[in-house]
Amino acid sequence: MRMIPRDRRDRLGEGPIWSPSEQALFWVDILGKKLNRLRPSDDSVTCWDLPTPTGWVIERRSAPGFIAGTKDGIATLTLDPLVVTLLAAPEPDLPQHRLNDAKADAAGRLYFGTMPMACDTPTGSLYRYDPDGRLTRLDSGYSVANGPAISADGGTLFHTDSVAGRIYRFAVRADGSLGPRALFRQFSSDEGSPDGMTFDNEGGLWVACWGAGRVVRLRPDAMVDQIITLPASQTSSVSFAGERLDRMFVTSASEGVDEAAGGALFEVAAGRIGLAAHTFAG
């Protein structure tokens, strides 16, 4: 395990995603309103100031840049110069909400969650945003919607409510709609809260455990079969990176804790290979 050297720590690091075209890892600092880029070839880190808290960026298929989840809604985001353009506001009646965590599937559809900024009421929801701009609410009742992850065959979506300590499982139909919600795993209080997630190429689900300072690998039967501990208690998300997707990076948060390593970006030795991240088709 190593900490990536840089001159600042994230207040709330989240959403790490590997870009093959850039040969770089991108991630956000939600509360710090930053977009970060790491080039693992030389450990260089570039940082952009964002106009609003942003939960994630995902590369686009049809145009340069990213689709982004901001406090205001779904937006396009391009770099150098930084331009953010709002496309859709899923919850204009809930100004206390923001978008949090997302993944694209192989068809280029976007699945993302919303949550209250205060993390205090189950008013968040799970949505799908299609490349043609259609927005569909799929599920509701989340205090902290987190960590969508989609199985390699595209047939199952996993989604989390961190406050409840639950990872849910949904069947994904051909049209992108979801089957009934089923509990995949309930975390105990000493295991931390399930946060950002990603799959490896053997079907293992890697989960960052907020409050427990670790990431765990869950088998398809939801049992833990690998644990990696870190010196930052608020581990927030995890991603495979590198040309062979054999390097694992973990984000963390410094907000609310007095830890030397809080808010650092870590590279850890998982000994596994990841799945390539899908892009948004719009």
N, C-alpha and C positions, 0 to 999 in steps of 0.2 A: 504494500500500500504506500502511496506517496501523495503529497499535496502538490497541486500545480502551483508553481510560484507566480504570484501577481501582487500588485500593490494595493488591492482592496479586497474585502470580503463581501459576499452577498448578504443582504438582509433576509431575503427569501429566494434562494436559488431554486429554479424549477425548469422543467421542460427540456432536458437535454436531448438533442437529436443530431445524428450524423449526416452530413452533407457529402455525398461522393463527389459531386461536381466541384465543391470548394475544398475537398479533402480537409474538412474542419468540423469541429463540434460546436454547435450553437446552443446556448441556453439563456434563460432570462433571470433577472433579479426582479421579482414582482414588486415588492415594496420599494426597492431602490430605483425602479423605473429605468432599468438598463437591459440592453441586449449585449450578450458576450459571445465572442468567437475565439476558440482555441484551435491553433494549428499544431497538432501533436508532433509534426516533423521537427519543430524547433521550440515548442512550448510557448510560442508567442500568443499573447492574448490582446484582442482588440475589443473596445467597449463603445457602445453607442447610447446616448441619452434618449429615452422614449418619452413621448408626451403624456402618457397615462400608464397606470399599472397594467402590465401585459403578462398573461399566464403562459403563453406558448407561441411558437412560430413553427410552421410546417411549410416545406418547399412546395412551389406550384409546378404543375406540369406544363401549363399552356402559356406561361409568361415568366420572365425573370422575377426573382424575389420570393416572397413568402405570403402565406395567409396567416393572420395573427389573431389571437383572442385577447382583446383588450377589455378594460372596464366598461367601455361604451358598447362593445359588440365585436362582430367579425369585421376584419379590415385587411386590405392588402398592405404590404410593407416592402419597400425597396430600400437599398442601401446606396450611400455615396452618390448623391445626397440622400439622407433619410427622408422618406415620404410615406406617411401613413394615411390611407384613405378608407373611411368607414363604408362597409357594404351592407350590413344588416345589424339591427339591434333586436336581439331576441326577447328582451324583457325591459322595454322602456318604462313600464309601470313600476319597476323595482330598481330605483337609482342606487340603492345600497348594495346591489349585487355586482359581481364581476364574473368573467369567464375564468375557468380553472381547468387545465389539463385537457388534452385532445390527442387523437390519433386519426390518421386517414387509413382507409381500407384499400384493397387492391383495385376496386372500381373507382377510386379517387373521391369517395365520399368522406365527409368529416364527421366524427363523433366527438362531442365535447360536453362538459358539465358546467353548470353555473352554481354560484354559492354566495351567501351574504358575506360582505367584507369582515364582519365581526365574528363569523363562524358560530353563530349562537342560535339560529333557528333553522328548522328543516324545510326551508323554502326554495332550495336549489333544485335543478332539474338536469336531466340528460337529454341532449338534442342530437339530431342529425342535420347536417347542412350539405345539400347536394350541389354538384357542379353547376347546375342551372339556376341556383339561387334559392331553391325551395328550402324552407326551414321547418323541421318537424320535431315537436316535443315527444320524446319516447318514454320517459319515466320521470317521477318527481319524488320529493320528500327527502332531499339531501341537505345536510348541514355543511359538509365539506365534500363536494363531488370531486373525485380524484381518479388518477391513474388509468384511463382506458387502455386496454391492451387487447389485441385481436390475434386469435390463433393463426397458425401458419396457413391452414386451409381456408381461412376466412369465415368459418362456420360458427365461431363462438366469440362473443365480446365479453370481456371482464371489466367491471366498473366498481368503484369503491365509494363508500361513505366513511371517511376517516374517523369522524366523531363516533359513529356507531361501531367502529372496528370491524367492519364487514366488507368482504369482497363478494360481489354478486356476479352471476353468470347468466348470459342471455344467448339463446340461439339467434343467429343472424340469417334472415331469409334472403332469397335472391334479390328482392327489390330493396333491401337495406332495412326493412322493418325488423323488429325484434320479437322474439317469443317471450313468454312469461319470465319474470325475474325469479332466479333461484339462488339461494345462499350457497356460495362456494366454500368460504371459510370465515369463521368468527375468530378474531384475534382476542387473546386474553390481555388484561391490563399490563402484565409484565412483558408482553411481546411488542409493545408499542402500537402505533396506529398505522394501518396500511396506507401508503401514499402512492407515489409514482411507480409504474410497473412496465416491464417489457418481457418479451419471450426470447429464449434461446432456440437454436435450431433443432433441439431434441425435445421440445415441448415443455421445458421447464419455465415456470413463471417467476421472474425475479421481482421482488417487492421491496421498496425502501420503507423502513419501519421508523416512522417519526416518533421521537421520544425514546427510542431504544438504541440509537447509534449503530444501526446495522442494516444490511440488506440480506434477504433470505431467498432461497430458491424453493419454490413449491412444485411438487410433482403433480401430475394430473389428478391424483386422489387427494390433493390439498395438503399433503404431509410435507413438512420441512425436511429437505435432505442436504442443504448446504447453508452455512451462515458465514457472513463476512462482517467483522466488527470494525467500527471506525471511531476516531476520537472526537466526533461531533455528534451530539445526541439527536439533533434535528435533521436526520437524513431525509431527503425529500423526493428524490427521483433517481432513476438509473437508466443508462443507455449503453449499448454496445457501439463501438466506433472503430475506426481504422480501416485500411484497405481490405482486410480480411474479416472485419467485424469481430476481431478476437481481443479487443481491448475494452475494458469496462470502466465507465466514468460514473461518479455519484455526486449529485449536488446536495447542498445542505444550507441551513439558515443560521444566522446569528441573532435574529430578532428575539429578544426576551431571554437570552442566555448569556452567561459570562464564561465563555470557553475560548481558549486560544485558537482552536481549529474550527469554531463555529462559522459557517458561511463559506468554508473552503470548497473547492472542487477537488475531488480525489480520483486517482486512478487506482483500481484494485485488480488483483489477480484472481479472476473467476475460473479460468481454465475451460471456458466454454466459447462457443461461436454464436453470434446473434443473428437476427433476421434483418434484412434491409428494410428501412423505413419507407412506407408508401408516401406518395406525393398527392396533393390535392389537384383534382383534374380541372378545376375552374380557373 
